[in-house]
Amino acid sequence: MNTISQLLGDQERSFNQFADDITGKLYCALPAIVQSVNLENQTIEAQPVTIMKRTDDSGVVTDFTLPLLVDVPFQCYKGGGYSITVPIKAGDECLIIFTDVDYSAWFQNGGFNHAEHSFTHSYSNAMALIGFSSEVNAIPEYNPNAIEVRNADGTEKISLSEGNIILKSATITLDGNVNVNGSQTVTGDTTIGGISYLQHVHGTSSGNTTTPIG
C-alpha cells in the first residue's frame, strides 16, 4: 500500500506534468529573426531564435527549434492618417508577441469581429514588433539628445534636437515649394535652372563680364 507521502508525491508529479503541458502550449513573447517580408500585406515570416529541449519517455534530451511563424503582421508607427515606415528585410531582429485571443477576423476585415477560434496565447496568434536588437546589433553611436531617423553608420540621417534640425545625406531632394523665413548660409555652389551661381557671368554696359563674386 502506498504511503500518504507517496500518494502526495504522485499527485504533485501529475500536477507538475499537467502544468507543463498547459504552459507548454501558451506563448507570451519571444525574440525571432525575420526570414521574409510581404510589404503588400505588411506581414513577415519569422523564425524564433530560442533552441528548446525535449525529453522523451526514456529520458533522452534532444534540441529542437520552434516552427516558422508565417503571416505575422508587423507594427509600424501610425496614427491620424500618417505613418513612419522602415525597410524591413530578412535578417532583421524582432519581438514576437502572442495575443490573448484569435485576431484573424480583425486582421482580414478591420473593425469589430467575433473570434474565429478560442485559442488563448496560441502560436498562431503572433504579431511582430520590429526594432528590438541583440547587443551585437545595437544601434552604434546612439544619440541621447535627439530624435533621429538614420542608417546604421549614421551617414544618412534626420536629427531633431532642441533648436536644431540636421539633414545629412549624399543627396537631399525637396519635392515642393520651399519657404525660408530667416537667413541662409550656403557652403559650395548653387545651381539654379541649370546655371551655376559661382561660375556664371554678368554682362555690363561696357561689354565686359563679371562673375557674381567679382
Sequence and secondary structure as in RCSB ss.txt:
>XXXX:A:sequence
MNTISQLLGDQERSFNQFADDITGKLYCALPAIVQSVNLENQTIEAQPVTIMKRTDDSGVVTDFTLPLLVDVPFQ
CYKGGGYSITVPIKAGDECLIIFTDVDYSAWFQNGGFNHAEHSFTHSYSNAMALIGFSSEVNAIPEYNPNAIEVR
NADGTEKISLSEGNIILKSATITLDGNVNVNGSQTVTGDTTIGGISYLQHVHGTSSGNTTTPIG
>XXXX:A:secstr
   HHHHHHHHHHHHHHHHHHHHTT   EEEEEEEEEETTTTEEEEEE  EEEEE TT  EEEEE   EEEEEB 
 EEETTEEE     TT EEEEEE SS  HHHHHH S    SS  SS TTSEEEEET   GGG  TT  TTSEEEE
 TTSSSEEEEETTEEEEE S     S     S     S  EETTEETTT  EE TTS EE TT 
